[in-house]
Amino acid sequence: MRGNKVYKRRMVEDDLLVNYKDDSELDYEDDYHSHSHKNLMEDEEYYRARAVYSRDKYFKGEVKRSDNVLEYGCGLGQNIYLLDNAYGYDISKFALMKAKEYIKILPKLEGLKSGYFCMKGRINFDVVFSRHMLEHSENPPEDLKKMAGVLRPGGKLILVLPMERHWKVPLSMSQNQHLYAWNFQTINNLLIKNGFQPVSNKVLRASGYKKLLWLRMISDKAYYLGLYLAALWSKSREMKIVAIKI
């Protein structure tokens, strides 16, 4: 990747990566989302397809209908769009401005110092979900502590992280701005050191969400099979980690 040449990414997203001449131009506001999440912002059918995928692959069997859920790093909100009692939190004002068209948002997390978050008489969330956020964090342990702070005792944390492959890379900041790459052992270690007990590790395979959207006209099952086969070809994988707050 050189200059301003644009490449398709053979990973779990349908993003574009752009090399900027000036790394100071990179941020998590309209610049980042307009490049990395353009399809989610412009295609309602695609947004809903990603919401259905998240419901089926990330939450099914993990989240009860009565659970109140917080997505930490919600981006544009597609992951929790179809959940009944879900709220989104993100550091990006641009993302929250867009996400509030679809989901309920929390502009601030109150009560972190005491370890409690009060919402309509209920103390703490039953589930905290975070997808493709921790690799961007400058301080992952601190973010995990914040997640623990808004979870009830015995509450569930669901993390989804990319399993990245790095071959030849540019000597400059990439558009995705990943600062960490994880494997199951390292993330399990970090969770244990920050108040969680991992209970499951699972590999998920999906790629080509946008290009294979036409398969949804047949069925969601056909769409998921297409995503799985595309991921086998492109060697795209995600890690899904479920942990319980001790």
Phi and psi in degrees as a GROMACS rama.xvg file:
@    title "Ramachandran Plot"
@    xaxis  label "Phi"
@    yaxis  label "Psi"
@TYPE xy
-136.579  151.587  ARG-2
58.7333  -136.669  GLY-3
-105.898  19.4185  ASN-4
-65.4738  140.59  LYS-5
-106.312  135.936  VAL-6
-124.587  142.868  TYR-7
-73.1293  143.005  LYS-8
-98.0671  127.624  ARG-9
-91.9112  62.1809  ARG-10
-130.89  -153.506  MET-11
-83.924  -8.96396  VAL-12
-107.249  167.509  GLU-13
-106.571  49.0597  ASP-14
-90.3465  168.14  ASP-15
-111.823  139.283  LEU-16
-105.393  133.981  LEU-17
-125.823  134.572  VAL-18
-91.1405  123.46  ASN-19
-95.999  144.201  TYR-20
-66.8599  -35.2357  LYS-21
-119.081  110.392  ASP-22
-61.7982  -20.2964  ASP-23
-67.8403  -15.422  SER-24
-72.9074  -17.2654  GLU-25
-80.4659  131.417  LEU-26
-154.783  179.293  ASP-27
-104.162  29.6624  TYR-28
-103.354  -141.901  GLU-29
-61.5838  -30.9386  ASP-30
-59.2761  -51.6599  ASP-31
-65.8978  -51.4472  TYR-32
-68.4017  -34.3883  HIS-33
-64.5946  -30.7445  SER-34
-86.6158  -49.2175  HIS-35
-83.484  -26.1742  SER-36
-127.065  34.4636  HIS-37
-58.9016  -42.8798  LYS-38
-63.1088  -39.4996  ASN-39
-65.2145  -33.043  LEU-40
-78.1757  -25.7972  MET-41
-110.584  -13.4014  GLU-42
-125.607  104.466  ASP-43
-63.6473  -38.0946  GLU-44
-64.1149  -41.1022  GLU-45
-66.7139  -41.4242  TYR-46
-57.428  -46.6247  TYR-47
-67.8767  -36.9613  ARG-48
-60.8377  -40.7396  ALA-49
-68.154  -33.662  ARG-50
-65.9495  -42.1138  ALA-51
-65.4512  -42.0847  VAL-52
-59.8947  -45.3854  TYR-53
-61.4374  -44.3388  SER-54
-58.5231  -43.1519  ARG-55
-79.1564  -36.2531  ASP-56
-99.2609  -27.9098  LYS-57
-101.232  -34.9451  TYR-58
-108.85  -24.1909  PHE-59
-60.1181  126.022  LYS-60
83.6786  -7.64502  GLY-61
-111.891  -31.9634  GLU-62
-121.057  125.968  VAL-63
-83.6124  156.226  LYS-64
-60.273  -31.2443  ARG-65
-82.5389  -10.7444  SER-66
-66.771  137.589  ASP-67
-94.1552  130.172  ASN-68
-119.891  138.788  VAL-69
-116.156  128.583  LEU-70
-97.1018  117.874  GLU-71
-91.5718  108.176  TYR-72
88.4032  57.5164  GLY-73
-77.964  -15.0762  CYS-74
58.4672  -125.938  GLY-75
-89.9824  -0.925763  LEU-76
93.0148  1.73436  GLY-77
-65.2052  -29.239  GLN-78
-65.3379  -35.9671  ASN-79
-108.674  8.85297  ILE-80
-54.6958  -36.5005  TYR-81
-97.1728  5.17186  LEU-82
-87.9376  143.933  LEU-83
-71.1508  -42.6776  ASP-84
-122.196  60.1063  ASN-85
-119.568  144.558  ALA-86
-129.253  149.592  TYR-87
-115.473  144.694  GLY-88
-133.053  138.048  TYR-89
-154.016  152.571  ASP-90
-79.4834  -14.8336  ILE-91
-86.9352  117.527  SER-92
-65.6892  -34.8905  LYS-93
-64.0992  -45.3867  PHE-94
-61.7243  -43.6767  ALA-95
-66.5499  -36.0785  LEU-96
-61.2565  -40.8424  MET-97
-75.9695  -41.5141  LYS-98
-65.4585  -31.3943  ALA-99
-65.8741  -12.1363  LYS-100
-71.8386  -17.0019  GLU-101
-122.577  -33.5162  TYR-102
-132.368  167.625  ILE-103
-82.4258  136.176  LYS-104
-121.538  156.283  ILE-105
-115.708  107.936  LEU-106
-67.3768  -24.2199  PRO-107
-140.726  152.234  LYS-108
-102.486  109.12  LEU-109
-91.9836  153.451  GLU-110
81.7191  15.4238  GLY-111
-66.046  -32.648  LEU-112
-64.6098  -37.0771  LYS-113
-85.6574  -12.9767  SER-114
84.7167  12.2617  GLY-115
-129.592  144.535  TYR-116
-126.004  120.385  PHE-117
-100.115  128.772  CYS-118
-138.482  108.924  MET-119
51.8067  45.0385  LYS-120
83.6794  -6.45211  GLY-121
-100.691  138.144  ARG-122
-99.2164  117.352  ILE-123
72.8051  160.712  ASN-124
-89.2341  151.813  PHE-125
-78.1559  -34.8066  ASP-126
-137.679  135.311  VAL-127
-114.507  129.925  VAL-128
-118.505  139.113  PHE-129
-146.24  120.61  SER-130
-119.524  126.653  ARG-131
50.615  43.5792  HIS-132
-113.813  -43.3142  MET-133
-64.0541  -27.1289  LEU-134
-71.8672  -16.1286  GLU-135
-89.8948  -18.0731  HIS-136
-69.7207  138.854  SER-137
-79.364  -15.8706  GLU-138
-145.002  76.4067  ASN-139
-55.2578  -42.5044  PRO-140
-58.8608  -39.3358  PRO-141
-65.701  -39.937  GLU-142
-65.3289  -39.01  ASP-143
-64.3622  -36.3046  LEU-144
-64.6884  -38.5312  LYS-145
-65.641  -40.0416  LYS-146
-63.072  -42.8215  MET-147
-63.4617  -34.3761  ALA-148
-66.2645  -24.2927  GLY-149
-104.629  2.86875  VAL-150
-94.7263  140.108  LEU-151
-68.5579  156.18  ARG-152
-56.161  129.567  PRO-153
83.6368  0.926844  GLY-154
-69.7334  167.403  GLY-155
-110.322  135.653  LYS-156
-109.567  129.527  LEU-157
-117.625  114.494  ILE-158
-108.503  137.106  LEU-159
-124.851  122.299  VAL-160
-129.433  147.879  LEU-161
-73.54  145.253  PRO-162
-100.949  102.293  MET-163
-93.8997  148.616  GLU-164
-118.547  123.627  ARG-165
-116.65  120.135  HIS-166
-109.227  -113.482  TRP-167
-81.7789  127.836  LYS-168
-127.65  157.79  VAL-169
-73.2651  157.056  PRO-170
-94.8641  44.5949  LEU-171
-154.13  169.853  SER-172
-66.9649  134.029  MET-173
-89.7114  163.286  SER-174
-61.8255  -33.9107  GLN-175
-74.5144  -19.7828  ASN-176
55.5623  37.623  GLN-177
-71.0007  132.289  HIS-178
-105.812  -18.3702  LEU-179
-137.288  150.258  TYR-180
-125.24  134.876  ALA-181
-115.017  157.667  TRP-182
-128.078  173.272  ASN-183
-61.5283  -39.2015  PHE-184
-66.5075  -43.9914  GLN-185
-67.7582  -39.7837  THR-186
-71.7753  -35.7551  ILE-187
-61.2741  -43.9713  ASN-188
-58.9332  -45.118  ASN-189
-65.2893  -39.2009  LEU-190
-63.1587  -45.2331  LEU-191
-62.4976  -36.8693  ILE-192
-73.3272  -11.0285  LYS-193
-125.114  33.4769  ASN-194
90.2566  17.6293  GLY-195
-124.804  153.716  PHE-196
-117.647  109.339  GLN-197
-60.6961  140.069  PRO-198
-121.755  -17.5227  VAL-199
-157.909  145.542  SER-200
-126.657  128.278  ASN-201
-141.111  140.198  LYS-202
-93.4884  130.581  VAL-203
-114.428  142.803  LEU-204
-126.064  121.028  ARG-205
-161.161  138.751  ALA-206
-158.001  155.402  SER-207
78.501  33.4471  GLY-208
-53.1081  -43.6278  TYR-209
-78.4472  -48.6678  LYS-210
-63.6211  -29.8399  LYS-211
-98.69  14.2767  LEU-212
-60.0281  -28.9912  LEU-213
-60.6275  -23.5013  TRP-214
-67.0132  -19.847  LEU-215
-67.4671  -19.3217  ARG-216
-66.6547  -24.209  MET-217
-83.1886  -58.7821  ILE-218
-177.257  161.973  SER-219
-63.0949  -34.5563  ASP-220
-61.7302  -42.6257  LYS-221
-64.9857  -39.3891  ALA-222
-62.4236  -46.7051  TYR-223
-65.6161  -36.9316  TYR-224
-63.8207  -42.4727  LEU-225
-61.7026  -42.601  GLY-226
-62.1449  -40.0437  LEU-227
-65.9025  -45.8102  TYR-228
-66.4075  -37.7539  LEU-229
-64.0159  -36.5184  ALA-230
-69.6061  -36.5654  ALA-231
-61.4421  -42.72  LEU-232
-66.0638  -43.8989  TRP-233
-89.6822  -2.98379  SER-234
59.899  37.9297  LYS-235
-90.9948  132.628  SER-236
-144.913  150.895  ARG-237
-122.878  155.354  GLU-238
-105.543  129.956  MET-239
-111.591  119.354  LYS-240
-118.873  127.162  ILE-241
-112.297  131.156  VAL-242
-138.529  156.134  ALA-243
-111.611  137.286  ILE-244
-71.9256  125.329  LYS-245
